[in-house]
Amino acid sequence: MTAIAEPVLGRHGSFVSGAEVGGGAGRYRAVVNPADGSVVGEVADGTPETVDEAVRAATDQARVWRSTPPARRSRILLDIAAAIRADAESIARAETLDNGKPLAQAASDVESAARYFEFFGGYADKFNGDAIPLSQAYVSYTVHEPFGVVGHILPWNAPLQQAARGIAPCLAAGNAVVAKPSEETPLSTLRLARIAVECGLPAGLFNVVTGTGAEVGAALCAHPDVRRLAFTGSVATGRAVAAAAADRVIPSTLELGGKSANIVFADADLDEAVAGAVKASMVNAGQICSAGTRLLVDERIAERFVELLTAALDRLSVGPGIDDPDIGAITTRDQFEKVRRYIEIGEAEGATAIRCGRAVADRPAGGFYVDPVVFVQVRNDMRIAREEVFGPVLGVQTFRDEEEAVTLANDSDYGLAAGVWTADLGTALRTARDLEVGQVFVNEYFAGGVETPFGGVKRSGYGREKGLAAMYEYTQSKSVNIKIG
């Protein structure tokens, strides 16, 4: 096993106008490695005053950036993508130490971050308006205009990838950014902002204010010069962000998690469906908003499927992310305790827990590890079937036919994503049509990529990230109508 000990990644302030800014009254917060509980760095606790400084800097630069030729914006974003890739190994290691995820998954997130800047950099000079044929007496057209300063409040489960997911299209569309990363995992967002400035992004256009949601996040939502908000996180905090946006009559994008169903029909390729079910529920220790944590299996194949699933989970390794196991540590202590409580709740509700996975004998004390758990005999009225656990916990239910599968899947307060496994095209198309979710994966969970719009319905939120849809989220349409004769 590789030693966990690593040099302290340093003390960091917020990043405003291209320079570090210390915390209020010299306050700094420890950044903890969830693999062993050690401190890997410190970051400043920002204040409302830090937010105000960042927003003022962003406001000044937003005027310049929106008038920058789109081709110039494109080149800078493409340079950021190249710089991320050039430093990929170092960034991935830092992300693993900060977040706890396996090194290969951190490397995948780094590549995704580069791809976001590459994709939206490519779109920056191709995002056209429309000509409207009123009559020969008029010239009528639309243009896409940026909002100005956009506040991004980011989660801890995939810090770099999700920062890039929102910030790349926001910049490509001509906006300025003030980002608040999670206080638990701020390091990669700070690094991304530095890379951006090194690649020629004007200092002050992309600022990062570190600190808590109660102080920094609330100040960002309330700031009168922030013209749009983007939030990824819990439903409770999403409501507060939406209320702040509504109070100021500004738009927001909310991605609030899910309880996604992964449906396996009897004609599916079982080996592929089992591998897909493991990926859907266990990647990043289950800490993915679109994770397929409700496994719905045709009752005719359920017993065999669970046997194959159990065998697959028994082969998984759990350990420090820097050793690149299959499953790393839970990212935060609070989430670790929450997952353990949900396992107890599931058992108390009458579900049967099949504990799988192969424990690593020398996992460091102080690490936040949870071996995979599969619950069978799950009902849709159980909390483990209705509430987002956000850990390596999978619940199995059975269904008789297509109609019941869709009914069970839709019987949820959430509607972010769903998976479908079948050899029949008609079944796939009907099920995808009838599922009340924002994204459907057929015969490959997490199918799609940077190009495919992503977002939810119901309590999973509203708005769309990724793909061309994101460019529309970060612009507002203006129509121009000229009488010429």
C-alpha positions as CSV (number, residue, x, y, z in Angstrom):
1,M,0.0,0.0,0.0
2,T,1.3,3.5,-0.9
3,A,1.9,5.7,2.1
4,I,-0.8,8.3,2.7
5,A,1.6,10.9,4.0
6,E,1.8,13.8,1.5
7,P,3.3,17.3,1.8
8,V,0.8,19.8,3.1
9,L,-0.7,21.4,-0.1
10,G,-0.4,24.8,1.5
11,R,-2.3,27.7,2.9
12,H,-4.6,29.4,0.4
13,G,-6.7,32.5,0.4
14,S,-9.7,33.3,-1.8
15,F,-8.7,34.2,-5.3
16,V,-9.9,37.7,-6.3
17,S,-8.6,39.8,-9.2
18,G,-5.9,37.2,-9.9
19,A,-4.4,37.3,-6.4
20,E,-5.0,35.6,-3.0
21,V,-7.1,37.3,-0.4
22,G,-6.9,36.2,3.2
23,G,-9.8,35.3,5.5
24,G,-11.7,37.6,7.7
25,A,-9.7,38.4,10.9
26,G,-7.1,35.9,9.7
27,R,-9.4,32.9,9.8
28,Y,-8.4,29.8,8.0
29,R,-10.1,26.4,7.8
30,A,-8.4,23.0,7.6
31,V,-8.8,20.9,4.5
32,V,-9.0,17.2,5.5
33,N,-7.9,14.1,3.6
34,P,-10.9,11.7,4.1
35,A,-8.6,8.7,3.5
36,D,-7.1,9.1,7.0
37,G,-8.4,12.3,8.5
38,S,-5.1,14.2,8.1
39,V,-4.8,17.9,7.2
40,V,-3.6,18.5,3.7
41,G,-4.0,22.3,3.6
42,E,-5.8,25.4,4.9
43,V,-8.0,27.8,3.1
44,A,-9.3,31.2,4.1
45,D,-12.7,31.7,5.6
46,G,-14.1,34.4,3.3
47,T,-16.6,37.0,4.5
48,P,-19.4,39.1,2.9
49,E,-16.7,41.7,2.4
50,T,-14.6,39.3,0.4
51,V,-17.7,38.5,-1.7
52,D,-18.3,42.2,-2.3
53,E,-14.7,42.6,-3.5
54,A,-15.0,39.7,-5.8
55,V,-18.3,40.8,-7.3
56,R,-16.9,44.4,-7.9
57,A,-13.9,42.9,-9.7
58,A,-16.2,40.7,-11.7
59,T,-18.5,43.5,-12.6
60,D,-15.6,45.6,-13.9
61,Q,-14.3,42.8,-16.0
62,A,-17.7,41.6,-17.3
63,R,-18.0,44.8,-19.3
64,V,-14.7,44.2,-21.0
65,W,-15.3,40.5,-21.5
66,R,-18.7,40.8,-23.2
67,S,-17.1,43.1,-25.8
68,T,-14.2,40.8,-26.4
69,P,-14.5,39.1,-29.8
70,P,-15.9,35.6,-29.4
71,A,-13.0,34.2,-31.3
72,R,-10.7,35.6,-28.6
73,R,-12.8,34.1,-25.8
74,S,-12.7,30.8,-27.7
75,R,-8.9,30.8,-27.9
76,I,-8.5,31.5,-24.1
77,L,-10.9,28.7,-23.1
78,L,-9.2,26.3,-25.4
79,D,-5.8,27.3,-23.8
80,I,-7.3,26.5,-20.4
81,A,-8.4,23.1,-21.6
82,A,-4.8,22.4,-22.8
83,A,-3.3,23.7,-19.6
84,I,-5.6,21.4,-17.5
85,R,-4.4,18.4,-19.5
86,A,-0.8,19.4,-19.3
87,D,-1.0,19.3,-15.4
88,A,-3.5,16.5,-15.2
89,E,-1.5,14.1,-13.0
90,S,-0.8,16.7,-10.4
91,I,-4.3,18.0,-10.4
92,A,-5.7,14.5,-10.0
93,R,-3.5,13.8,-7.0
94,A,-4.6,16.9,-5.3
95,E,-8.3,16.2,-6.0
96,T,-7.9,12.7,-4.6
97,L,-6.2,14.0,-1.4
98,D,-8.9,16.7,-1.0
99,N,-12.0,14.6,-2.0
100,G,-11.1,10.9,-1.3
101,K,-12.0,9.5,-4.6
102,P,-9.8,6.9,-6.4
103,L,-7.0,8.3,-8.4
104,A,-8.4,7.0,-11.7
105,Q,-11.7,8.6,-11.1
106,A,-10.0,11.9,-10.2
107,A,-8.1,11.7,-13.5
108,S,-11.3,11.1,-15.3
109,D,-12.8,14.2,-13.7
110,V,-9.7,16.2,-14.7
111,E,-10.2,15.1,-18.3
112,S,-13.9,16.0,-18.1
113,A,-13.0,19.5,-16.8
114,A,-10.6,19.9,-19.8
115,R,-13.3,18.7,-22.1
116,Y,-15.8,21.3,-20.8
117,F,-13.5,24.1,-21.6
118,E,-12.7,22.5,-25.0
119,F,-16.3,22.0,-25.9
120,F,-17.6,25.4,-24.9
121,G,-14.4,27.1,-26.1
122,G,-15.3,25.7,-29.5
123,Y,-18.9,27.0,-29.2
124,A,-18.0,30.6,-28.1
125,D,-17.7,32.0,-31.6
126,K,-20.5,29.9,-33.1
127,F,-23.4,30.8,-30.8
128,N,-25.6,32.6,-33.3
129,G,-28.9,34.4,-33.0
130,D,-31.8,34.0,-35.5
131,A,-33.2,36.1,-38.3
132,I,-37.0,36.5,-38.1
133,P,-38.9,36.9,-41.4
134,L,-41.4,39.6,-40.5
135,S,-41.8,41.1,-44.0
136,Q,-39.7,43.0,-46.5
137,A,-40.4,46.2,-44.6
138,Y,-38.5,45.0,-41.5
139,V,-35.2,43.5,-40.5
140,S,-35.7,41.5,-37.3
141,Y,-33.2,39.4,-35.5
142,T,-32.2,38.0,-32.1
143,V,-28.9,38.2,-30.2
144,H,-27.7,36.2,-27.1
145,E,-26.5,38.6,-24.4
146,P,-24.6,37.6,-21.2
147,F,-26.1,38.4,-17.8
148,G,-23.0,39.9,-16.3
149,V,-21.9,38.5,-13.0
150,V,-23.0,34.9,-12.3
151,G,-22.6,33.3,-8.8
152,H,-21.7,29.6,-8.8
153,I,-22.2,27.6,-5.6
154,L,-20.5,24.3,-6.0
155,P,-20.7,20.8,-4.3
156,W,-18.0,18.7,-2.7
157,N,-18.5,15.4,-4.6
158,A,-16.8,16.2,-7.9
159,P,-15.3,19.7,-7.2
160,L,-13.2,20.3,-10.3
161,Q,-15.5,18.6,-12.8
162,Q,-18.6,20.4,-11.6
163,A,-16.8,23.7,-11.4
164,A,-15.8,23.4,-15.1
165,R,-19.3,22.2,-16.0
166,G,-20.9,25.5,-15.0
167,I,-18.1,28.0,-15.4
168,A,-16.9,27.0,-18.9
169,P,-20.2,27.8,-20.6
170,C,-20.7,30.8,-18.4
171,L,-17.4,32.3,-19.6
172,A,-18.0,31.2,-23.2
173,A,-21.3,33.1,-23.2
174,G,-19.5,36.3,-22.1
175,N,-20.2,36.4,-18.3
176,A,-18.0,36.9,-15.3
177,V,-17.9,34.4,-12.4
178,V,-17.7,34.4,-8.7
179,A,-17.5,30.8,-7.5
180,K,-18.0,29.5,-4.0
181,P,-16.6,26.0,-3.7
182,S,-17.6,23.7,-0.9
183,E,-15.5,24.5,2.2
184,E,-14.8,20.8,2.4
185,T,-13.1,20.6,-1.1
186,P,-12.0,24.0,-2.3
187,L,-8.5,23.2,-3.6
188,S,-9.2,22.3,-7.3
189,T,-11.5,25.2,-7.9
190,L,-8.8,27.6,-6.7
191,R,-6.3,25.8,-8.9
192,L,-8.6,26.1,-11.9
193,A,-9.0,29.9,-11.4
194,R,-5.2,30.3,-11.3
195,I,-4.8,28.2,-14.5
196,A,-7.4,30.4,-16.2
197,V,-5.6,33.6,-15.4
198,E,-2.3,32.1,-16.5
199,C,-3.9,31.3,-19.8
200,G,-4.9,34.9,-20.4
201,L,-8.3,35.1,-18.8
202,P,-8.5,38.7,-17.5
203,A,-7.8,38.8,-13.7
204,G,-11.1,39.5,-11.9
205,L,-13.3,37.7,-14.5
206,F,-13.2,34.4,-12.6
207,N,-13.0,34.8,-8.8
208,V,-13.2,32.2,-6.1
209,V,-14.3,33.0,-2.6
210,T,-13.8,30.2,0.0
211,G,-15.8,29.8,3.1
212,T,-19.1,28.6,4.4
213,G,-22.5,28.6,2.8
214,A,-24.0,30.4,5.7
215,E,-21.6,33.3,5.3
216,V,-20.2,33.4,1.8
217,G,-22.9,31.6,-0.1
218,A,-25.7,33.7,1.5
219,A,-23.7,36.9,0.7
220,L,-23.3,35.8,-2.9
221,C,-27.0,35.1,-3.3
222,A,-28.0,38.4,-1.8
223,H,-25.5,40.6,-3.7
224,P,-27.3,43.2,-5.8
225,D,-24.8,43.0,-8.7
226,V,-25.0,39.2,-9.1
227,R,-27.4,38.7,-12.0
228,R,-27.8,34.9,-12.1
229,L,-27.2,32.0,-9.7
230,A,-26.2,28.4,-10.3
231,F,-26.3,25.9,-7.5
232,T,-25.6,22.2,-7.1
233,G,-26.4,20.5,-3.8
234,S,-29.1,19.6,-1.4
235,V,-32.8,20.3,-1.8
236,A,-32.8,22.3,1.5
237,T,-30.1,24.6,0.4
238,G,-31.5,24.8,-3.1
239,R,-34.7,26.1,-1.7
240,A,-32.8,28.9,0.0
241,V,-30.9,29.8,-3.2
242,A,-34.2,29.8,-5.2
243,A,-35.8,32.0,-2.6
244,A,-32.9,34.4,-2.7
245,A,-33.1,34.5,-6.5
246,A,-36.9,35.0,-6.4
247,D,-36.6,37.8,-3.9
248,R,-34.2,39.6,-6.2
249,V,-36.1,38.5,-9.4
250,I,-33.1,36.9,-11.0
251,P,-32.9,33.5,-12.7
252,S,-31.2,30.5,-11.2
253,T,-30.2,27.0,-12.2
254,L,-30.6,24.3,-9.6
255,E,-29.3,20.7,-9.7
256,L,-30.5,19.2,-6.5
257,G,-29.7,15.5,-6.6
258,G,-31.8,12.4,-7.2
259,K,-32.9,8.9,-6.4
260,S,-32.5,7.5,-9.8
261,A,-34.1,4.2,-10.9
262,N,-32.0,1.7,-12.9
263,I,-34.4,-0.7,-14.7
264,V,-33.3,-4.1,-15.9
265,F,-35.7,-6.0,-18.1
266,A,-35.7,-9.8,-18.5
267,D,-34.2,-9.6,-22.0
268,A,-31.2,-7.5,-21.0
269,D,-27.6,-8.7,-21.4
270,L,-27.2,-9.7,-17.7
271,D,-23.4,-9.4,-17.6
272,E,-23.5,-5.9,-19.0
273,A,-26.4,-4.9,-16.8
274,V,-24.7,-6.2,-13.7
275,A,-21.5,-4.2,-14.6
276,G,-23.7,-1.2,-15.3
277,A,-25.5,-1.5,-12.0
278,V,-22.2,-1.6,-10.1
279,K,-21.0,1.5,-12.0
280,A,-24.3,3.3,-11.5
281,S,-24.3,2.9,-7.8
282,M,-20.7,2.6,-6.6
283,V,-18.6,5.0,-8.7
284,N,-17.3,7.8,-6.4
285,A,-18.5,5.7,-3.4
286,G,-22.1,6.4,-4.6
287,Q,-21.6,10.2,-4.2
288,I,-23.1,11.1,-7.5
289,C,-26.3,13.0,-7.9
290,S,-27.5,10.9,-10.8
291,A,-26.4,7.6,-9.3
292,G,-28.7,4.6,-10.0
293,T,-29.4,3.7,-6.4
294,R,-32.8,2.2,-7.0
295,L,-32.3,-1.1,-8.9
296,L,-35.6,-2.3,-10.4
297,V,-35.3,-5.9,-11.8
298,D,-37.8,-8.0,-13.6
299,E,-38.9,-10.6,-11.1
300,R,-38.2,-13.5,-13.5
301,I,-34.4,-12.8,-13.4
302,A,-34.1,-11.0,-10.0
303,E,-32.7,-14.0,-8.0
304,R,-30.0,-14.6,-10.6
305,F,-29.3,-11.0,-11.1
306,V,-28.7,-10.4,-7.3
307,E,-26.3,-13.4,-7.3
308,L,-24.3,-11.9,-10.1
309,L,-24.4,-8.5,-8.6
310,T,-23.2,-9.8,-5.2
311,A,-20.3,-11.6,-6.9
312,A,-19.3,-8.4,-8.7
313,L,-19.4,-6.3,-5.6
314,D,-17.3,-8.9,-3.7
315,R,-14.5,-8.2,-6.2
316,L,-14.4,-4.5,-5.4
317,S,-11.6,-3.0,-3.3
318,V,-12.1,-0.2,-0.8
319,G,-9.3,2.0,0.4
320,P,-7.3,5.2,0.2
321,G,-8.0,7.0,-3.1
322,I,-4.3,7.6,-3.7
323,D,-3.9,3.7,-4.0
324,D,-6.5,3.8,-6.8
325,P,-9.0,1.2,-5.4
326,D,-12.5,0.7,-6.8
327,I,-14.1,2.7,-4.0
328,G,-12.5,5.4,-2.0
329,A,-13.5,7.2,1.2
330,I,-16.7,9.1,1.8
331,T,-15.7,12.7,1.3
332,T,-16.8,14.3,4.6
333,R,-17.2,13.1,8.1
334,D,-20.9,14.3,8.2
335,Q,-21.7,12.4,5.1
336,F,-19.9,9.3,6.4
337,E,-22.1,9.3,9.5
338,K,-25.2,10.0,7.4
339,V,-24.6,6.9,5.2
340,R,-24.1,4.7,8.3
341,R,-27.4,6.0,9.7
342,Y,-29.2,5.1,6.5
343,I,-27.9,1.6,6.6
344,E,-29.4,1.3,10.1
345,I,-32.6,2.8,8.9
346,G,-32.9,0.4,6.0
347,E,-32.5,-2.6,8.4
348,A,-35.0,-1.1,10.9
349,E,-37.5,-0.7,8.1
350,G,-37.4,-4.4,7.3
351,A,-35.1,-4.5,4.2
352,T,-32.4,-7.2,4.2
353,A,-28.9,-5.9,3.9
354,I,-26.4,-8.0,1.9
355,R,-23.0,-6.6,2.8
356,C,-20.6,-7.0,-0.1
357,G,-17.2,-5.7,-1.1
358,R,-13.8,-6.7,0.1
359,A,-12.5,-4.8,3.1
360,V,-8.9,-3.6,2.9
361,A,-7.2,-4.8,6.1
362,D,-4.8,-1.9,6.4
363,R,-7.1,1.0,5.7
364,P,-6.0,3.9,7.7
365,A,-7.7,4.6,11.0
366,G,-9.5,7.9,10.8
367,G,-10.6,7.4,7.2
368,F,-14.3,7.6,6.2
369,Y,-14.9,4.2,4.6
370,V,-18.1,2.4,3.9
371,D,-18.1,-1.0,2.2
372,P,-20.8,-1.5,-0.4
373,V,-24.3,-2.5,0.9
374,V,-27.1,-4.0,-1.2
375,F,-30.6,-4.0,0.3
376,V,-33.2,-6.5,-1.0
377,Q,-36.9,-6.8,-0.2
378,V,-37.1,-3.0,-0.5
379,R,-40.5,-1.3,-0.8
380,N,-41.1,2.1,-2.3
381,D,-42.4,3.5,0.9
382,M,-39.1,2.9,2.7
383,R,-36.8,5.9,3.4
384,I,-33.9,4.1,1.7
385,A,-36.1,4.0,-1.4
386,R,-37.2,7.6,-1.3
387,E,-34.3,9.6,0.2
388,E,-30.9,10.3,-1.3
389,V,-28.3,8.4,0.7
390,F,-25.3,9.6,-1.3
391,G,-23.2,6.6,-0.5
392,P,-22.4,3.1,-1.7
393,V,-25.9,1.8,-0.8
394,L,-28.1,0.1,-3.4
395,G,-31.7,-0.9,-3.0
396,V,-33.2,-3.7,-5.1
397,Q,-36.9,-4.0,-6.0
398,T,-38.7,-6.3,-8.5
399,F,-41.4,-5.6,-11.0
400,R,-43.8,-7.8,-13.1
401,D,-44.0,-5.8,-16.4
402,E,-43.1,-2.6,-18.1
403,E,-46.0,-0.7,-16.7
404,E,-45.1,-1.5,-13.1
405,A,-41.4,-0.7,-13.7
406,V,-42.3,2.8,-15.0
407,T,-44.8,3.3,-12.2
408,L,-42.2,2.3,-9.5
409,A,-39.5,4.5,-11.2
410,N,-41.8,7.6,-11.3
411,D,-43.0,7.1,-7.7
412,S,-40.3,9.4,-6.5
413,D,-40.0,13.1,-5.4
414,Y,-36.9,13.2,-7.6
415,G,-36.4,13.1,-11.4
416,L,-32.8,13.6,-12.4
417,A,-31.9,10.4,-14.3
418,A,-32.8,6.8,-15.0
419,G,-31.2,3.7,-16.6
420,V,-32.9,1.2,-18.9
421,W,-31.5,-2.2,-19.9
422,T,-33.2,-4.1,-22.6
423,A,-32.6,-5.8,-26.0
424,D,-35.9,-4.5,-27.4
425,L,-35.9,-1.1,-29.1
426,G,-39.6,-0.6,-28.5
427,T,-39.3,-1.2,-24.8
428,A,-36.4,1.2,-24.6
429,L,-38.2,4.0,-26.5
430,R,-41.5,3.6,-24.6
431,T,-39.8,3.5,-21.2
432,A,-37.5,6.5,-22.0
433,R,-40.6,8.4,-23.1
434,D,-42.6,7.6,-20.0
435,L,-39.9,8.2,-17.3
436,E,-40.3,11.5,-15.5
437,V,-36.6,12.4,-15.5
438,G,-34.2,14.8,-17.2
439,Q,-31.9,12.2,-18.7
440,V,-32.2,8.5,-19.6
441,F,-29.3,6.1,-20.1
442,V,-30.1,3.0,-22.2
443,N,-27.8,0.0,-22.0
444,E,-25.0,2.0,-20.5
445,Y,-25.4,3.9,-17.2
446,F,-23.9,7.4,-17.5
447,A,-24.0,7.2,-21.3
448,G,-23.6,10.6,-22.9
449,G,-21.0,13.2,-22.2
450,V,-20.2,16.9,-22.2
451,E,-22.4,17.3,-25.3
452,T,-25.7,16.0,-23.7
453,P,-27.9,18.4,-21.7
454,F,-28.2,17.4,-18.0
455,G,-30.6,18.5,-15.4
456,G,-33.7,17.4,-13.5
457,V,-37.4,17.7,-12.9
458,K,-39.5,17.6,-9.7
459,R,-37.3,18.0,-6.7
460,S,-34.1,17.4,-8.7
461,G,-34.3,21.0,-9.8
462,Y,-34.5,23.0,-13.0
463,G,-32.3,24.4,-15.7
464,R,-29.9,22.5,-17.9
465,E,-26.1,22.1,-17.8
466,K,-23.8,20.6,-20.4
467,G,-24.4,20.7,-24.2
468,L,-25.7,23.7,-26.1
469,A,-28.5,24.0,-23.6
470,A,-26.0,25.4,-21.1
471,M,-25.2,28.3,-23.4
472,Y,-28.9,29.3,-23.4
473,E,-28.9,29.1,-19.6
474,Y,-26.1,31.7,-19.3
475,T,-27.5,34.2,-21.9
476,Q,-30.7,36.1,-22.4
477,S,-32.3,36.7,-25.7
478,K,-32.8,40.2,-27.1
479,S,-34.8,40.8,-30.2
480,V,-34.1,43.8,-32.5
481,N,-36.7,44.9,-35.0
482,I,-35.9,47.6,-37.6
483,K,-38.4,49.2,-39.9
484,I,-36.6,49.8,-43.2
485,G,-39.5,50.6,-45.6
